[in-house]
Amino acid sequence: MYIVGVRGDKWCYITNGAEIYTAEQDVRYYSEPPRIRVDRDGTKVVERDSGSNRFTKLDLSMEELRVRCQREGVELRGKLTGFEKLEKAFGSAAFGGGVGALIGGPVGAAIGAGVISLITSSSDFKPERLEEIFVHARKKCKKWEWFDTEKAQIDASAAAAYESEARKNWDRFFRLRNLSSVDELDGLEFEKAVGLIYRESGYSVELTQASGDFGVDVIASKGQEKLAIQAKRYAGSVGVQAVQEAASGAFYYKATKAIVVTNSFYTPKAKELASKLGVDLINRKRLALMWAKAHPNDGIPAFDLGQYREREREIKRELSHLDFSARTGKSRRCRRRNA
């Protein structure tokens, strides 16, 4: 015996006495959960919900369901016979015919027929119809349970990816903030700071003389490797002259590699020339990584997801400026300071 909980024209619940199902709209409507799309990179994405009628299995006893229905103004009922429907609506099976006979004529007959039709047309309450609705509700509920499992995995994956990116952004942001003190150094101080980075990496370091250095400020040696480094503390974009000087200086000092290190970025022409001459260009982004490696505990606070969310816009804006400058050699900040 299948039972439905009805409020007005809506079927709120349906049960076979053991399992109980409900839906956000009406258990007679068999709606699917939102689709889950798999992108080309294998990422699963939940498509926008277009107002699906969610199905849920209730962990309730029949007595608990009766209490809930009473509280919600829902009437529990099973299959109604034609007489029960007639009696419930009008109190007598002859009522429709009586109305027709009372009015008389074609109009009375039509009204009487309409009343009888209204009373006896509730085919939804046929046992086979109830069983069909119950079976569909159970199938749709299983689909919604599958959707919940998939969505939970998608949400967990998205949350993990977000936190991973947040941690990287956090470290990059504070590494760059630590370079702010480098921006305030004079030329010689910057050369010493660069030399210290290479010394921390195991090189023996020698600063060349301030004048007549042939475009090289730091000589860093380790084994058979000898680096000729020009340290360029600069506010604008470093151009081709620095690349030319480093290349000629490396030849003079018989170095195995020419390097230009700057707290800024390089023009496209400088990058092009460096590629042809084999000069390694270290810009602000790479310098930040090298600085952090040489000074691992220098001012980077422990990651906090809540604090990151509060500063997310600021952090992403600054990193966006950095990436733009590294990509184009142009700074979005109009600073002018040469060394």
C-alpha positions as CSV (number, residue, x, y, z in Angstrom):
1,M,0.0,0.0,0.0
2,Y,1.6,3.2,-1.1
3,I,0.8,6.4,0.8
4,V,1.2,10.0,-0.2
5,G,1.4,13.2,1.9
6,V,-0.6,15.9,0.2
7,R,-0.9,19.6,0.8
8,G,-3.3,21.3,-1.6
9,D,-2.3,20.0,-5.1
10,K,1.3,19.1,-4.2
11,W,2.5,15.7,-3.3
12,C,5.1,16.4,-0.5
13,Y,5.9,12.8,0.4
14,I,5.5,9.3,-0.9
15,T,6.2,6.0,1.0
16,N,5.6,2.3,0.7
17,G,5.6,2.0,4.5
18,A,9.3,1.4,4.8
19,E,11.1,4.0,2.5
20,I,10.0,7.6,2.5
21,Y,10.9,10.1,-0.2
22,T,10.3,13.8,-0.6
23,A,11.2,16.5,-3.2
24,E,11.7,20.2,-3.3
25,Q,8.7,20.7,-5.6
26,D,6.5,17.6,-6.0
27,V,7.4,13.9,-6.0
28,R,5.4,13.4,-9.2
29,Y,8.0,15.5,-11.1
30,Y,11.0,13.5,-12.1
31,S,13.8,16.1,-12.3
32,E,17.5,15.3,-12.8
33,P,20.3,16.9,-10.7
34,P,22.6,19.4,-12.4
35,R,25.0,18.0,-15.0
36,I,28.7,17.5,-14.2
37,R,30.9,18.4,-17.2
38,V,34.4,17.2,-17.7
39,D,36.6,19.8,-19.3
40,R,39.5,18.9,-21.7
41,D,42.0,19.1,-18.9
42,G,40.0,16.5,-17.0
43,T,38.6,19.0,-14.5
44,K,35.0,18.3,-13.4
45,V,32.7,21.3,-13.3
46,V,29.1,21.4,-12.0
47,E,27.0,23.2,-14.6
48,R,24.5,25.8,-13.4
49,D,21.5,24.5,-11.6
50,S,18.4,25.4,-13.6
51,G,15.9,24.8,-10.8
52,S,16.0,21.1,-10.6
53,N,13.5,19.3,-8.3
54,R,15.7,17.7,-5.7
55,F,14.8,14.3,-4.4
56,T,15.7,13.1,-0.9
57,K,15.3,9.9,1.0
58,L,14.1,10.6,4.6
59,D,15.4,8.6,7.5
60,L,12.1,8.6,9.3
61,S,9.7,6.0,10.7
62,M,6.1,6.2,9.7
63,E,5.2,7.5,13.1
64,E,7.8,10.3,12.7
65,L,6.4,11.0,9.3
66,R,2.9,11.4,10.7
67,V,4.1,13.8,13.3
68,R,5.9,15.8,10.7
69,C,2.9,15.9,8.4
70,Q,0.7,17.0,11.3
71,R,3.1,19.8,12.0
72,E,3.3,20.9,8.4
73,G,-0.4,20.6,7.6
74,V,0.2,17.7,5.2
75,E,-2.5,15.0,4.9
76,L,-1.3,11.4,4.6
77,R,-3.6,9.2,2.5
78,G,-3.5,6.2,0.3
79,K,-5.5,5.0,-2.7
80,L,-9.0,6.6,-2.7
81,T,-12.0,4.7,-4.1
82,G,-14.3,6.6,-6.4
83,F,-16.9,6.6,-3.6
84,E,-14.4,8.0,-1.1
85,K,-13.4,10.8,-3.5
86,L,-17.0,11.6,-4.1
87,E,-18.0,11.5,-0.5
88,K,-14.9,13.5,0.5
89,A,-15.7,16.2,-2.1
90,F,-19.5,16.3,-1.9
91,G,-20.8,13.9,0.6
92,S,-22.9,11.9,-1.9
93,A,-22.4,10.1,-5.1
94,A,-25.7,11.5,-6.5
95,F,-24.7,15.1,-5.8
96,G,-23.5,15.9,-9.3
97,G,-26.5,14.2,-10.9
98,G,-28.8,16.0,-8.5
99,V,-27.3,19.3,-9.4
100,G,-27.8,18.6,-13.1
101,A,-31.4,17.4,-12.6
102,L,-32.2,20.5,-10.4
103,I,-31.0,22.9,-13.1
104,G,-32.4,20.8,-15.9
105,G,-31.8,21.0,-19.6
106,P,-28.5,20.8,-21.5
107,V,-26.8,23.3,-19.1
108,G,-27.8,21.3,-16.0
109,A,-26.6,18.1,-17.7
110,A,-23.2,19.7,-18.5
111,I,-22.8,21.0,-15.0
112,G,-23.7,17.7,-13.5
113,A,-21.3,15.8,-15.8
114,G,-18.5,18.3,-15.0
115,V,-19.0,17.7,-11.3
116,I,-18.9,14.0,-11.7
117,S,-15.8,14.3,-13.9
118,L,-14.0,16.5,-11.4
119,I,-14.7,13.9,-8.6
120,T,-13.7,10.8,-10.5
121,S,-10.7,11.9,-12.5
122,S,-8.0,11.6,-9.8
123,S,-6.2,8.8,-11.6
124,D,-3.0,9.7,-9.8
125,F,-4.3,7.6,-6.9
126,K,-4.5,4.4,-8.8
127,P,-2.2,1.8,-7.1
128,E,-0.1,1.3,-10.3
129,R,0.4,5.1,-10.6
130,L,1.6,5.3,-7.0
131,E,4.0,2.5,-7.5
132,E,5.4,4.1,-10.7
133,I,5.9,7.4,-8.9
134,F,7.6,5.7,-6.0
135,V,10.0,3.8,-8.3
136,H,10.9,7.0,-10.1
137,A,11.4,8.9,-6.9
138,R,13.8,6.2,-5.7
139,K,15.8,6.2,-8.9
140,K,16.0,10.0,-8.9
141,C,17.1,10.0,-5.3
142,K,20.0,7.7,-6.1
143,K,21.1,10.1,-8.9
144,W,21.0,13.0,-6.4
145,E,23.0,11.0,-3.9
146,W,25.6,10.3,-6.7
147,F,25.6,14.0,-7.5
148,D,26.2,14.9,-3.9
149,T,29.2,12.6,-3.8
150,E,30.7,13.9,-7.0
151,K,30.1,17.5,-6.0
152,A,31.7,17.0,-2.6
153,Q,34.8,15.7,-4.4
154,I,34.8,18.6,-6.8
155,D,34.4,21.1,-4.0
156,A,37.2,19.4,-2.0
157,S,39.5,19.4,-5.1
158,A,38.7,23.1,-5.8
159,A,39.4,24.0,-2.1
160,A,42.7,22.2,-2.2
161,A,43.7,23.9,-5.4
162,Y,42.7,27.3,-4.1
163,E,44.7,26.8,-0.9
164,S,47.7,25.6,-2.9
165,E,47.6,28.7,-5.1
166,A,47.0,30.9,-2.0
167,R,50.1,29.5,-0.3
168,K,52.2,30.1,-3.4
169,N,50.8,33.7,-3.7
170,W,51.4,34.3,0.0
171,D,55.1,33.3,-0.3
172,R,55.7,35.2,-3.5
173,F,54.0,38.3,-2.1
174,F,56.1,38.4,1.1
175,R,59.3,37.5,-0.7
176,L,58.8,40.6,-2.9
177,R,58.0,42.7,0.1
178,N,61.4,41.6,1.6
179,L,63.0,43.0,-1.6
180,S,61.7,46.5,-0.8
181,S,64.8,47.0,1.4
182,V,66.9,46.2,-1.6
183,D,65.3,49.0,-3.6
184,E,66.6,51.4,-1.1
185,L,70.2,50.3,-1.3
186,D,72.8,52.3,-3.3
187,G,74.7,50.8,-6.1
188,L,77.6,49.4,-4.1
189,E,75.3,48.0,-1.4
190,F,73.3,46.2,-4.0
191,E,76.4,44.6,-5.4
192,K,77.3,43.4,-1.9
193,A,73.8,42.0,-1.5
194,V,74.0,40.1,-4.8
195,G,77.4,38.8,-3.8
196,L,76.0,37.5,-0.5
197,I,73.3,35.6,-2.3
198,Y,75.9,33.7,-4.3
199,R,78.1,33.2,-1.3
200,E,75.1,31.6,0.5
201,S,74.9,29.3,-2.5
202,G,78.4,28.0,-2.1
203,Y,80.4,30.3,-4.4
204,S,83.5,32.2,-3.4
205,V,82.8,35.9,-4.2
206,E,84.9,38.8,-5.2
207,L,83.7,42.4,-5.7
208,T,85.5,44.2,-8.5
209,Q,86.7,47.7,-8.2
210,A,84.1,50.4,-8.5
211,S,85.9,51.9,-11.5
212,G,87.4,50.0,-14.4
213,D,85.4,46.9,-13.7
214,F,84.7,46.3,-17.4
215,G,81.0,46.0,-16.8
216,V,81.3,43.3,-14.1
217,D,80.6,44.0,-10.4
218,V,80.8,40.5,-8.9
219,I,83.0,37.5,-9.7
220,A,81.5,34.2,-8.3
221,S,83.5,31.0,-8.6
222,K,82.7,27.4,-7.7
223,G,84.8,24.5,-9.1
224,Q,85.3,25.1,-12.8
225,E,82.5,27.6,-12.9
226,K,83.3,31.3,-13.0
227,L,80.4,33.8,-13.2
228,A,80.8,37.4,-14.3
229,I,77.9,39.3,-12.8
230,Q,76.7,42.8,-13.3
231,A,74.4,44.0,-10.5
232,K,72.0,46.6,-11.8
233,R,69.9,48.3,-9.1
234,Y,67.4,50.1,-11.3
235,A,63.9,51.6,-11.3
236,G,63.1,51.4,-15.0
237,S,63.6,48.6,-17.4
238,V,67.2,47.5,-18.0
239,G,68.3,47.9,-21.6
240,V,70.8,46.4,-24.1
241,Q,73.8,48.3,-22.7
242,A,73.9,46.2,-19.5
243,V,73.8,43.0,-21.6
244,Q,76.7,44.3,-23.8
245,E,78.8,45.2,-20.8
246,A,78.2,41.9,-19.0
247,A,79.2,40.0,-22.2
248,S,82.4,41.9,-22.8
249,G,83.2,41.8,-19.1
250,A,82.8,38.0,-19.0
251,F,85.3,37.8,-22.0
252,Y,87.8,40.1,-20.2
253,Y,87.6,38.0,-16.9
254,K,87.6,34.7,-18.8
255,A,84.4,33.8,-17.1
256,T,82.3,30.7,-18.1
257,K,79.0,32.7,-17.8
258,A,77.8,36.3,-18.0
259,I,74.9,37.3,-15.8
260,V,73.0,40.5,-15.2
261,V,71.1,40.8,-11.9
262,T,68.5,43.5,-11.4
263,N,65.8,44.4,-8.9
264,S,63.7,45.5,-11.9
265,F,63.0,44.0,-15.4
266,Y,64.4,44.0,-18.9
267,T,63.4,45.5,-22.2
268,P,62.4,43.1,-25.0
269,K,65.6,44.2,-26.9
270,A,67.7,43.4,-23.9
271,K,66.2,39.9,-23.7
272,E,66.7,39.4,-27.5
273,L,70.4,40.4,-27.3
274,A,71.0,38.3,-24.1
275,S,69.6,35.2,-25.9
276,K,72.0,35.7,-28.8
277,L,75.0,36.4,-26.6
278,G,74.2,33.7,-24.0
279,V,73.9,36.2,-21.1
280,D,71.7,35.0,-18.2
281,L,69.2,37.7,-17.1
282,I,67.9,37.6,-13.5
283,N,64.9,39.9,-13.0
284,R,63.0,40.8,-9.9
285,K,61.0,37.6,-9.8
286,R,64.1,35.4,-10.0
287,L,65.9,37.6,-7.6
288,A,63.1,37.2,-5.1
289,L,63.4,33.4,-5.2
290,M,67.2,33.6,-4.8
291,W,66.8,36.1,-2.0
292,A,64.3,33.8,-0.2
293,K,66.7,30.8,-0.6
294,A,69.6,32.8,0.9
295,H,67.4,34.2,3.7
296,P,64.8,31.5,4.4
297,N,63.5,32.9,7.6
298,D,63.6,36.6,6.6
299,G,60.2,38.0,7.3
300,I,57.7,35.6,5.6
301,P,54.8,35.1,8.1
302,A,53.2,31.7,8.6
303,F,50.5,31.1,6.0
304,D,46.9,31.8,7.3
305,L,44.0,31.2,4.9
306,G,41.7,33.6,6.7
307,Q,44.3,36.4,6.5
308,Y,45.0,35.5,2.8
309,R,41.3,35.9,2.0
310,E,41.3,39.3,3.6
311,R,44.3,40.5,1.6
312,E,43.6,38.4,-1.6
313,R,42.8,41.4,-3.8
314,E,45.9,43.3,-2.7
315,I,48.2,40.2,-3.1
316,K,46.9,39.3,-6.5
317,R,47.1,42.9,-7.7
318,E,50.7,43.2,-6.8
319,L,51.6,39.8,-8.3
320,S,49.8,40.8,-11.4
321,H,51.9,43.9,-11.7
322,L,55.0,41.8,-11.2
323,D,54.0,39.3,-13.9
324,F,53.1,42.0,-16.3
325,S,56.5,43.7,-15.9
326,A,58.4,40.4,-16.2
327,R,56.5,39.6,-19.4
328,T,56.7,42.9,-21.1
329,G,59.7,44.7,-19.5
330,K,57.4,47.6,-18.7
331,S,56.4,48.6,-15.2
332,R,52.9,49.7,-14.4
333,R,54.3,51.9,-11.7
334,C,55.8,55.1,-12.9
335,R,59.1,55.2,-10.9
336,R,62.3,56.8,-12.0
337,R,65.5,56.0,-10.2
338,N,68.8,55.0,-11.8
339,A,72.0,53.7,-10.5
